[in-house]
Amino acid sequence: MDKLKEVVFYAMGQASMCWSERPTGVFDDVMAVKIGLGVMAAIEEHVNEEIKKDRAKQHLTTPHIVLGIDGNEIARVKGL
């Protein structure tokens, strides 16, 4: 899932420059990382919920998947 993380962060960088006049000042890369990790955590939560639904339909137990986000990253994101 590193590729998905790369795509999300790259898209955020592109979107940050979608101004008619580019902003000036200092780019807050720490906040940008927090936002990106928040997006990745939401994706992971959504995927896990969809897997749960599918497994429930099939009457199977639900394994959790991990998209390359460790617990420390998620804890930092929840601080947003």
C-alpha positions in Angstrom: 0.0 0.0 0.0 3.0 2.3 -0.2 2.0 3.1 -3.7 -1.5 4.3 -2.5 0.2 6.4 0.2 2.5 7.9 -2.4 -0.5 8.7 -4.7 -2.4 10.4 -1.9 0.5 12.6 -0.8 1.5 13.5 -4.4 -2.1 14.5 -5.1 -2.2 16.6 -2.0 1.0 18.4 -3.2 -0.5 19.0 -6.6 -3.8 20.3 -5.1 -1.9 22.7 -2.8 -0.7 24.6 -5.9 -4.1 25.0 -7.5 -4.3 28.8 -7.0 -4.6 31.5 -9.6 -1.8 33.2 -7.7 0.5 31.0 -5.7 0.5 31.7 -2.0 3.6 33.0 -0.3 5.0 32.1 3.1 6.3 28.9 4.7 4.7 25.6 3.8 3.7 23.7 6.9 4.9 20.2 6.0 4.1 18.8 9.4 0.4 19.7 9.0 0.5 18.4 5.4 1.8 15.0 6.7 -1.0 14.9 9.4 -3.6 15.6 6.7 -2.2 12.9 4.5 -2.1 10.4 7.3 -5.7 11.3 8.2 -6.7 10.5 4.6 -4.8 7.2 4.8 -6.4 6.3 8.1 -9.9 7.1 6.6 -9.1 4.9 3.6 -8.0 2.1 5.9 -11.1 2.4 8.1 -13.3 2.3 5.0 -11.6 -0.7 3.5 -11.8 -2.6 6.8 -15.5 -1.8 7.1 -16.1 -3.0 3.5 -14.2 -6.2 4.3 -16.3 -6.7 7.4 -19.5 -6.3 5.4 -18.3 -8.8 2.8 -17.2 -11.3 5.4 -20.5 -11.0 7.3 -22.4 -11.8 4.1 -20.2 -14.8 3.7 -20.5 -15.7 7.4 -16.7 -15.7 7.8 -14.5 -14.1 10.4 -13.0 -10.7 9.6 -9.3 -10.3 9.5 -8.0 -6.8 9.9 -5.7 -5.4 7.1 -3.0 -2.9 7.5 -2.2 -0.4 4.8 1.3 0.4 6.0 0.1 2.9 8.7 1.6 2.1 12.1 -0.2 2.8 15.4 2.1 5.9 16.1 1.0 7.5 12.8 -2.7 6.9 13.6 -2.3 8.3 17.1 -0.7 11.4 15.7 -3.5 11.8 13.2 -6.2 11.6 15.9 -4.5 14.7 17.4 -5.8 16.8 14.5 
